[in-house]
Amino acid sequence: MRHAISELVHHRAHAEGAGFPVREVFFHLPEGRISYVALDIGGWLDATEVLVAADKLTAPAAGERAWQLALTREEVEGAPRWGAGTAEHMVHLEAWPPVVVGPFGSTYSPILMYEQLIGRGPAGADVPEGGADVTALERGTRWIGRPVACTDGVAGKLDDLLFDDAAMQVTH
């Protein structure tokens, strides 16, 4: 059955009666294979996100919104932490110029600085725990709203991505 990425991100994953909001979906672009989901295991004021392999998710029954996890609550809480999804890391790179000239004529690239800060920069940069697994993957929520181009120019914006829950693969 097909599901929308935006629906998955607005649903919860359940393990042993505990529900965890799904915050992000990570997929491998060439194959469209969904590899990980980021779950929020924090409390009401605390945002603590962990990475869980997507093959541990079981799709909800028709008309339901809860995804089931083939993990115990302790396994979910012990999963690798992922900190790159918090609000202080979310930056609108489209608004930044590629190179900035400083007050004394020196140039620097804010985009490169940002990439190095979140761990996608040169080898040896510090990567948040669990972040090495997802830095080469695409974030599903970042695709929604991107412009879609055709031979005549921009045709519109991407509304959503659909994926097959059996194969955990983006299909449309």
N, C-alpha and C positions, 0 to 999 in steps of 0.2 A: 504494500500500500504506500502511496505517496503522502508525504507530509511537507509542510513549509518550514523553512529554517526559522522564520519569525514566530511561528506557532511554538516550535520546540523551545525557543528562548523565553517565551512567556509561560511555559509550563513548569512543572516540578518533577523531579526524579525522586522516587521513593525507595527506601531501603529499610526493611524491618519496621515499618510504620512511621519512620521519620521522613519528612519531605524537605528536599533541598532545591531551591530555585536554580534553573539552568541559566547561566549568564552569557555563555559564548559557545559557539560551535567552531571547531577547527577542521579544515579539510585540505587535502592535497590537490592542488589545482589541476595538474595534467590528468589525473585519474578521476577526480571528483570524489575520492574516498574520504568519508568523514572518519577522522582518527580519534579525536578527543572532544570532550565537552568540559566546560568549566562550571563547577557547581559552587554555590555560595553556602558554606557550612557555618558561617558566622551567625551571631545573634541579631537582635533587632537593630542595634547601633554599630555592630561590628561586621565589616565585609571581609570575610576570609574565604578565598576561593581556592579550590583544589581541582586538579586535572584527573579525569576518569576516562578510561578507554571507552570509545563509543560502542564497541562490541559488547559491553556490559549492560547496555540499554535494551529494554524490550518495549516495543510500541504499545501505546494504550489501546484498550478495546474501543470499538466504535462509539463515539459520543462521549468518551472520557478524555480527560486532559492530563492524567498522571502517567508518566513513564516509570517503569519498574527497573530497578537496578539488581543485577545478579551479584550483589556484594552485601556484606554485612554493614551495619552502621559504623562499626569500628574500622572496617576497611576503607570506607568513604572518608571518615575523619582522619585516617592515617595516610591518605593519598598525597602525592606531591603537591605542595603549595604552589600557587601561581599568583604573582602579584602584579603582573603587567596589565590586568584588566581594570584596575581601580581608576577612579575618576582623575586623580592627579597625573596619570600617565596618558590620558586621552587628550590629544592635541590635534587641531585641525591643520594638517600640513599643507593643505591646498592654499591656505592664506599666506603661507610663508614664501618669500622669494628664495630662489635656489642659492644665491650668494648675497651676503650683506657686507657693505663696506663700513668699517668702523670709523670713529671720529678722527683717527690719525692715518686713514688711508689703508689700513690693513683689512683683509677680507677673511671671512669665515663662512661656513655653511651650517646654518641652524638645523637643516634636515639631517646632515651627517652627525651633528652633535646629539640630536634626539635619538637617532638610530643607535648610537653608541651607548646612550644612557639606558635604553630598554634592552640592550644586550644583543642587538642584531648587527653590531659594528664589527670591527676587526677581531680576529681570533684572540682569545685571552681576555676579552671583556667579561665582566661579571654578569652572569645570567641568573635571574631569580630561580629558586629551587623549582624544578619541573619546567622551567621556561625553555630549556634547551630542546625539549620535545616538540614545542609548538612554534619556535621562531621561524622555521622554514615553511610553516603551513599558513593558509589563508584563514582569516577570521570571517565567518559567515555574515555577521552583522555589518561588517564594513562594506560588503558588496551591495547591500540593499540601499537603493537611492543613487547608485552610480549611473552616469550617463551610458546609454546604449547607442552605439554608432552603427551605421550601415553605409553603403556606397554613396548615398545622397547626403550624408551628414548625420547629425545626432537625431535618432528616432524617438528618444524619450528616456525615461529612467527605469532602472531595474526595480520592479515591485517586490520580488521575492525569489528565492531559490527553492526548488522542490527536490526532495531526496526520497529514495526508496528505503524503507525501514529494514527490509530483509537484507539488502546488500550494504546498507549504510553508505550509499553513494548518491552524490548529487546527479540528477538526471535531467532536470529542466531548469 
